[in-house]
Each structure stands twice: as structure tokens, then as C-alpha cells.
Amino acid sequence: MKQGNIHRLRDGAELVCRIQTDLGIETPFILCAPVFPRSEWGALTPKLHVAFQLDGHPYVVIMSQMVALPGAQIGPVVGDASEARDELVAAVDLLVSGF
């Protein structure tokens, strides 16, 4: 798994984006943010909601809802948002540092 991968959770249809970078060690929990089709989310908050394309369709990573999930809950890779890496990292900085 790598940062920016979009995964389907093992227990359902929900999608998450892996935010945590590959540390070279296995950790029991992995920092992720939920992913929704753009049509299922209202107004985007600039610098916190990161828009990207998945299979030609608009989606959004809801960075303000990040959570550490048990690695066992994270299923297969179904897409990639790594082209938005700078925006994802900037959203983490905004949430943690306020800038």
C-alpha cells in the first residue's frame, strides 16, 4: 500500500484514501480519509476537501474526517489519488498546524 491509494474497505462499499506514507515498517493502524463521489458531498471546504478523478468520475477526499483504521479493515486498491499528494499533505498541515 502506498500514500494516495484508494481502497475499498473489506466490510462494505466505503472508499478510503491512504494518507499515511509507507514507513517501511508494518503498523497496526493506518491513517486514512473517507472518499465520496463528488455528487454525494455538498460544498467543498478549500484546502480540506481534495477533489480528484477516479475512473473518469469526480470524487473528493474528506481530509477533515481522517481516521486511523486497523490495517485488517483496509481492502484492495481500487484507484489512485497520488497526483493530489501535495494537496493531501497540505490538508494535514492545515489540520495539525493551522496553516
C-alpha positions in Angstrom: 0.0 0.0 0.0 1.2 3.5 -0.7 0.2 7.0 0.1 -2.7 8.2 -2.1 -4.0 4.7 -2.9 -7.8 4.5 -2.8 -9.0 1.3 -1.1 -12.4 -0.3 -0.6 -13.0 -1.3 3.0 -13.3 -5.1 3.5 -16.7 -4.9 5.2 -18.6 -2.8 2.6 -18.6 -0.4 -0.3 -16.9 2.5 1.5 -13.8 4.0 0.0 -10.8 5.5 1.8 -7.6 7.2 0.7 -4.4 6.1 2.4 -2.9 9.3 3.9 -0.1 7.6 5.9 3.2 7.2 4.0 4.9 3.9 3.8 7.2 3.9 6.8 9.0 0.7 5.9 7.5 -1.0 8.9 4.1 -2.6 9.4 1.8 -0.6 11.7 -1.4 -2.0 13.1 -3.3 1.2 12.2 -3.2 3.2 9.0 -4.2 6.9 8.7 -6.9 7.2 6.1 -9.6 9.7 4.9 -13.0 8.8 3.5 -13.7 9.2 -0.2 -17.0 10.1 -1.7 -18.3 10.6 -5.2 -18.4 14.4 -5.7 -22.2 14.3 -6.2 -22.7 12.9 -2.7 -20.9 15.7 -0.9 -22.1 19.4 -0.7 -19.8 22.4 -0.8 -16.1 21.7 -0.6 -14.1 23.4 2.1 -11.0 24.8 0.3 -7.7 23.1 1.3 -9.6 20.4 3.4 -11.6 18.6 0.7 -9.4 17.3 -2.1 -11.1 16.7 -5.4 -9.7 14.1 -7.9 -10.8 11.7 -10.6 -11.4 8.0 -10.2 -12.1 6.1 -13.4 -13.1 9.3 -15.1 -15.5 10.3 -12.4 -15.2 13.2 -9.8 -14.5 12.2 -6.2 -13.5 14.0 -3.1 -11.2 13.0 -0.2 -12.7 14.4 3.0 -9.5 15.2 4.9 -11.3 16.8 7.8 -12.6 13.2 8.7 -9.3 11.4 8.8 -9.1 8.3 11.0 -6.6 5.6 11.8 -8.1 2.3 10.7 -6.9 -1.2 11.6 -4.9 -2.4 8.6 -7.1 -5.6 8.5 -10.1 -3.4 7.6 -8.4 -2.0 4.5 -9.2 -3.9 1.4 -8.0 -3.9 -2.2 -6.7 -0.8 -4.1 -9.3 0.5 -6.5 -7.7 3.7 -7.5 -5.0 6.3 -7.0 -5.1 9.9 -5.8 -1.4 10.3 -5.6 -1.5 13.1 -8.2 -3.1 15.2 -5.4 -0.4 14.3 -2.9 0.6 18.0 -2.4 -3.0 18.9 -1.6 -3.4 15.9 0.7 -0.3 16.8 2.7 -1.3 20.5 2.8 -4.6 19.5 4.3 -2.9 17.5 7.0 -0.7 20.6 7.7 -3.7 22.8 7.9 -5.5 20.4 10.4 -2.4 20.0 12.6 -0.7 23.4 12.3 -3.4 25.7 11.3 -1.7 27.0 8.2 
